[in-house]
Amino acid sequence: MLTGMLKTTPQTLNAIRTVDAALVKAMRSELAARIDRLVDGEGAFATLIPRLFLGKVSQALHPVHTVYEPALCVIAQGTKRVLLGDEV
């Protein structure tokens, strides 16, 4: 990060955050486009890498009650809402 080379002021930090946010947005858009090219339709799709799945859902669905194995999930586009008891 550039903060070590620049004078750290609130304006500098805001500029760096703006650039970082733009880069993250661009990378997420590219990831979403790549996933879209790799999957055929909606749902979860296995890859050649064991336990790596790509998923695509285009519209909000009704709540699904399920238990998942521990996992790392990356949301490339849109949002996901998880409920645990009364916690969102």
FENCORSUL-V882737 format. One record per pair of residues at least 12 apart in sequence whose ideal C-beta (glycine too) atoms are under 6 Angstrom apart, sorted by the first residue. I is the first residue (numbers start at 1). J is the second residue. Records with the same first field share a line. If there is no record, write none. Layout:
# FENCORSUL-V882737
I: J / J
This chain:
# FENCORSUL-V882737
28: 76
31: 76
32: 76 / 77
35: 54 / 76
38: 54
39: 54 / 56
42: 56 / 57
